[in-house]
Amino acid sequence: MRFSLTMRIHARYYRLIFTGLMALLMSLIISTVLLLIKVGWSDHFFNDLLNSWSLAFVVAWPCAYVCAYLIQVHLLTRIEFHQD
């Protein structure tokens, strides 16, 4: 038996969902690495990680949304893509 989960969401939410998931994953990775570099492993590591990750995500999502908009609308529209 194969389980498949699919969702139907309007296309206008694509950028919002994509940047949200990207910001979620990237803020986790960056928070983890910076915390390990700055503090190292400690007994309170996961508590510190959740605190720093939540703050990083709050900053990362709007930044990713704005950057994705600027790149898609103002940069990628000026490039001619072709298939050879």
N, C-alpha and C positions, 0 to 999 in steps of 0.2 A: 504494500500500500504506500503510495507516494502522497505526501502532504505538500500542497502548494498554497502559499499565501499571496494573493494579489489584491491590489486596491485600485479603485478608479478615482482619480483626483483630476480636477480641471487643470489644463495646461498652464493657466496663468499663475499657478502656485509652484511651478517647476523651479524657478530661481530661488524662491523662498525656502523650499524644502532642500534643494541642493546645497545652498550656502549654509543652511542650518546644520545639516549633517556633516558637511565639510568642517565647519567651525567647531562642532562638537568633538570630532575626532582629532583635529589638529590642536585644539586647546588642551585636550587630554594628553597628547604626546608631548607638547611643549611644556606643560605644567609639570609632568612627571620628570622629564629630563632636567629642567631647571631646578626643581626641588632636590633631585638626587645630587646635582652638582653643588648647589648652595649649602644644603643641610646634610646630605647623605642619608643613609638608612637609619631610621629611629623607631622607637616604639609607637610614636604618634604619626607615622608616615602617611597612612591612609586618611586619617582625619585632616592632616595638613593638605594632602592632595585634594580632597573633596572641597576644602575651603578655597584653595588657590584655583582649582579647576572651575568652580562656579563663577568666580570673579573673572577669570580669563574668558569664559564662554560669553558672559554678558558683554564684554568688550569685543570679542572676536566676531560674533554674529553680525552686528551692524556693519563692522568694517568689511567683512567678507561680502555682504550684500551690496554695499556701495562699490567696492572694487570690482565685483562681478559685473555690475551694471555698467560701470565706466569702461571696462575692458570690452564687453560685448558690444556696446553701442558706439563707443568712440574709437576703438582701436581695431577690432576685428572686422568692422564694416569697411575699413580702408584697405584690407588685404584681399587680394583675389586668390581664392583657393581653386585649384584645378586637379583633375585626376588624369594621369598619363597612362 
